[in-house]
Each structure stands twice: as structure tokens, then as C-alpha cells.
Amino acid sequence: MSTWSRPVIVLLCGLLLMTISIAALNTLVPLWLTHDALPTWQVGVVSSSYYAGNLAGTLVAGIVIKRLGFNRSYYAASLVFALASAALALESGFWAWTLWRFMAGIGCALIWVVVESALLCSGTLRNRGQLLAAYMIVYYMGTVAGQLLVSKVPTGLMQVLPWATAIVLCAILPLLFTRITAKGDDEEAAPGRMWPMLRRRNARLGINGCIISGILLGSLYGLMPLYLSHQGMSDATVGYWMALLVSAGIVGQWPVGRLADRYGRLLVLRVQVFVVILGALAMLGNAAMAPALFILGCAGFTLYPLAMSWACETVAHHELVAMNQALLLSYTIGSLIGPAMTSMLMQNYSDRVLFLMIAAVAFVYLVMLLRKADRHATPVAHA
């Protein structure tokens, strides 16, 4: 199948629309709860329920895709997210919103597994890095667009939910014009299961990379604004630096994906993790913030797709969905553990612990890559 086939293009179009709505709601839900004078711990629980839904959705995604197929699974996941978001207007309160955000998290996780698995099944060793790079570029573009939309339109609950829900429903439309399949040489083989994927020794570095990526990105997303705010910056200035960080991730996706396809995952991963360490040390050393954050974002935000493609090279075609579940589960666990652990250390010691933790975690992964390098087959351009 061609790299930029019709199914790939419509999947990315649907993902772009979906991500705009997801990003906007993820930003506004905590603000709406704060405006309703809910205690901070309740706002945190509602936010955590969304990520708990991500975990639950990841666990059931394989069964859903097996029974419904890619297209109908995508439709179902989109409807779950749209209905859970619209339900926020029906009943206010802590318990109701906790439930609806949990359901929204399930829908989001299903969407991510469907899109990532479909792209992986459509790709080959030669172009999988490019496909995942395109996936991450679209995801981050949608995230930035969602944030910009929030800054330009009225943000009242009843003003946002209609267009946010409508965008989700519109994201279904592109997939009505094509059928996503996962046919391959192993078409008749039994579908793989997720839990055995987590125990595969030859995929362990890819799984570990997704956990590390979750820790890094969860900490950067959740704690970098806090760090910048404590430096005395205004909200507008914090938004500028966060936009720079995410934009660096967008810029780095395509070159890293092409380099990984051409020279192999191992070499690019080792260089990439080393650059993450350099970026974190530059922030610790009070270097110029713009280049330091750009380097950190460019390397850190491209780690997940590369680790994912690494692990997926170790499984048969019919096991790609199960492996993708395992990788998304690993990433989600990392994104839950990282901010919680780092925030406690920042509170007890210093805000600069954020970059010390990023450097330390990246160094641990670099040691893993150096020790296990000779045991992993690394494809190159002619593979």
C-alpha cells in the first residue's frame, strides 16, 4: 500500500478534527470546575478520571476492534466522546462530571488505538516512521489549533459544548468515504493479545521507551507551565513558551521519522535521548531559554512514535493492534506516574528538579539502549 493512500489521508483528517475538540475541552473543563468553586482536590479527581478512562479504553480497544473492525470502532469511539462531552451540560456537580470525563477518556483512548493501529497496519518497515511522524504532526497541530481556538472564542460552558461536539461528529465524516482494513500476510492468523506483548523481551526497549516518553511529556505538559509561572512570567508569556515547546515537537517529527527509516531506529533513538539530556541540562544551567526549550521539545516530543515503531517491528502483522494497545497503555502509565512523582519532588526541593528528573530518566533509557543494542535488529533503508 502507498504511504499516502486514501485511508491514511482520511484517518489523519479525522484525527485533526478530533484533536481540536479534545485539546479545547481538556483545557476548559478544569477552568469550568474552578469557576464553580469546586475544591482543588475535586478538580484533580475529575482530571484524573479522564486519564483513568484512557487506561480503561486502552484495555478494551483490542476486543472492540476485533469485533467491530476499524471503521465501526472509530464511529463508536467518536460517539462515546461526543455524548460524554455533551452530557456535561445536562448535569453539573463533582460526581456527574467525574463519570462523564471517565467516559470521554475511554472514547479518546479507543480513537487513538484505532488510528495508530490502522496506520501501523498500513505501513511497512520502510515507511512506518514517516506514517507515525505524520500522525504526531497532525496530533500536535490539532492541539495547538484547539488552544488557539479557546483563546479566540467565548469560553462559557453552553457556548463551547455545541461546537466542540459538532467538531467530533464532523471527524466521523472522512471515514465514511473509505474502508480501513488490516489485511496482510498474516490475515488468517488469530489476533494477538495485549498482555503477552508486555512480556516480550525483544520489544522491551520499545515499551520502556513509551513509558519514558509518557514520563517526559506528562511532566513537560503538566509542570512546565508551573515552572515558568514561578519564574514570574505572565499567563500570556507562559503560553508563548509552551507554544514554542510544542511547535518544536512538530518541527522535529518529520526529519526524525525519515532519519529512522533511513538509518535505523537504534542510532536515531540513541542520539535523540542524548539530545533530551542536553536540553534538560541546558535548562538547569540557565542557558538561553529559547534554544534550550526548542532542543528539549524537538527531541522529547518525537520519542514516542520512534519507540512505538521500534516495538512494532518485533511482532507479526496480526499482532500490531495488541502491541499498539500495550504501547499506549505503557505511555499512559508513564504520563500518570511522571507528573505525580516530579511534582512532589519539586514541592519538597526546587522547581529545577523538573529538568533534573527529565535528564535522569532519559539517562536511564540511554543506558538501556547502549546495553541492549546488539540484541535488536535495526532496519535500515533497504530493509
FENQUIGI-V516980 format. One record per backbone hydrogen bond with DSSP energy under -1.0 kcal/mol. NH is the residue of the N-H (numbers start at 1). CO is the residue of the C=O. E is the energy in kcal/mol with one decimal. If there is no record, write none. Layout:
((NH CO E) (NH CO E))
This chain:
((5 2 -1.0) (9 5 -2.1) (10 6 -2.4) (11 7 -2.0) (12 8 -2.1) (13 9 -2.1) (14 10 -2.4) (15 11 -2.4) (16 12 -2.1) (17 13 -1.8) (18 14 -2.4) (19 15 -2.7) (20 16 -1.6) (21 17 -1.4) (22 18 -2.3) (23 19 -2.8) (24 20 -1.9) (25 21 -2.4) (26 22 -2.5) (27 23 -1.4) (28 24 -2.1) (29 25 -2.7) (32 28 -2.8) (33 29 -2.2) (34 30 -2.0) (35 31 -2.4) (36 32 -1.3) (37 34 -1.8) (38 33 -1.9) (43 39 -1.9) (44 40 -2.2) (45 41 -2.0) (46 42 -2.4) (47 43 -2.1) (48 44 -2.6) (49 45 -2.1) (50 46 -1.0) (51 47 -1.1) (52 48 -2.5) (53 49 -2.0) (54 50 -1.6) (55 51 -1.9) (56 52 -2.3) (57 53 -3.0) (58 54 -2.1) (59 55 -1.8) (60 56 -1.5) (61 57 -1.1) (64 60 -2.2) (65 61 -2.8) (66 62 -2.3) (67 63 -1.9) (68 64 -2.8) (69 65 -2.2) (73 69 -1.7) (74 70 -2.2) (75 71 -2.3) (76 72 -2.5) (77 73 -2.6) (78 74 -2.4) (79 75 -2.3) (80 76 -2.4) (81 77 -2.2) (82 78 -2.6) (83 79 -2.8) (84 80 -2.3) (85 81 -2.1) (86 82 -2.6) (87 83 -2.0) (88 85 -1.2) (89 86 -1.6) (90 87 -1.1) (91 87 -1.2) (97 93 -2.1) (98 94 -2.1) (99 95 -2.0) (100 96 -2.5) (101 97 -2.4) (102 98 -1.6) (103 99 -2.2) (104 100 -2.3) (105 101 -2.2) (106 102 -1.8) (107 103 -2.2) (108 104 -2.4) (109 105 -2.3) (110 106 -2.2) (111 107 -2.1) (112 108 -2.5) (113 109 -2.5) (114 110 -2.5) (115 111 -2.7) (116 112 -2.8) (117 113 -2.6) (118 114 -2.4) (119 115 -2.3) (120 116 -2.5) (121 117 -2.7) (122 118 -1.6) (123 119 -1.4) (128 124 -1.9) (131 127 -2.2) (132 128 -2.4) (133 129 -2.0) (134 130 -2.4) (135 131 -2.2) (136 132 -2.3) (137 133 -2.5) (138 134 -2.5) (139 135 -2.3) (140 136 -2.7) (141 137 -2.5) (142 138 -2.5) (143 139 -1.9) (144 140 -2.6) (145 141 -2.6) (146 142 -2.4) (147 143 -1.9) (148 144 -2.5) (149 145 -2.4) (150 146 -1.9) (151 147 -1.5) (153 149 -1.5) (160 156 -1.9) (161 157 -2.3) (164 160 -2.6) (165 161 -2.6) (166 162 -2.1) (167 163 -2.2) (168 164 -1.5) (169 165 -2.1) (170 166 -2.3) (171 167 -1.5) (172 169 -1.1) (176 173 -1.7) (177 174 -1.4) (187 184 -1.4) (189 186 -1.6) (192 318 -1.4) (197 194 -1.1) (198 194 -1.1) (200 197 -1.3) (204 201 -1.1) (207 203 -2.2) (208 204 -3.2) (209 205 -2.0) (210 206 -1.7) (211 207 -1.9) (212 208 -2.8) (213 209 -2.5) (214 210 -2.3) (215 211 -2.2) (216 212 -2.6) (217 213 -3.0) (218 214 -2.4) (219 215 -1.9) (220 216 -2.4) (221 217 -3.1) (222 218 -2.3) (223 219 -2.6) (224 220 -1.1) (227 223 -2.5) (228 224 -2.7) (229 225 -2.5) (230 226 -2.3) (232 229 -1.8) (233 228 -1.4) (238 234 -2.5) (239 235 -2.4) (240 236 -1.6) (241 237 -2.1) (242 238 -2.4) (243 239 -2.1) (244 240 -1.9) (245 241 -2.1) (246 242 -2.4) (247 243 -2.6) (248 244 -2.1) (249 245 -1.3) (250 246 -1.7) (251 247 -2.5) (252 248 -2.0) (256 252 -2.0) (257 253 -2.5) (258 254 -2.5) (259 255 -2.7) (260 256 -2.5) (261 257 -1.9) (262 258 -1.9) (263 259 -3.3) (264 260 -1.5) (268 264 -1.3) (269 265 -3.0) (270 266 -2.4) (271 267 -2.2) (272 268 -2.8) (273 269 -2.7) (274 270 -1.9) (275 271 -2.2) (276 272 -1.9) (277 273 -1.9) (278 274 -2.1) (279 275 -2.7) (280 276 -2.4) (281 277 -2.5) (282 278 -2.2) (283 279 -1.8) (284 280 -2.0) (285 281 -2.1) (286 283 -1.1) (287 282 -2.5) (292 288 -1.7) (293 289 -3.0) (294 290 -2.1) (295 291 -2.5) (296 292 -2.3) (297 293 -2.8) (298 294 -2.7) (299 295 -2.1) (300 296 -2.6) (301 297 -2.1) (307 303 -2.5) (308 304 -2.4) (309 305 -2.3) (310 306 -1.9) (311 307 -2.1) (312 308 -2.2) (313 309 -1.0) (314 311 -1.6) (315 312 -1.0) (319 316 -1.6) (320 317 -1.4) (323 319 -2.5) (324 320 -2.6) (325 321 -2.1) (326 322 -2.1) (327 323 -2.4) (328 324 -2.6) (329 325 -2.6) (330 326 -2.2) (331 327 -2.5) (332 328 -2.5) (333 329 -2.4) (334 330 -2.2) (335 331 -2.4) (336 332 -1.3) (337 333 -2.5) (338 334 -2.8) (341 337 -2.7) (342 338 -2.9) (343 339 -2.6) (344 340 -1.4) (345 341 -1.6) (346 342 -2.6) (347 343 -2.3) (348 344 -1.8) (349 345 -2.1) (353 350 -1.5) (354 351 -1.7) (356 352 -1.5) (357 353 -3.0) (358 354 -1.8) (359 355 -2.4) (360 356 -2.3) (361 357 -2.8) (362 358 -2.3) (363 359 -2.2) (364 360 -2.0) (365 361 -1.8) (366 362 -2.3) (367 363 -2.3) (368 364 -1.8) (369 365 -2.3) (370 366 -2.2) (371 367 -2.2) (372 368 -2.2) (375 372 -1.7) (376 373 -1.4) (381 262 -1.9) (383 380 -2.2))
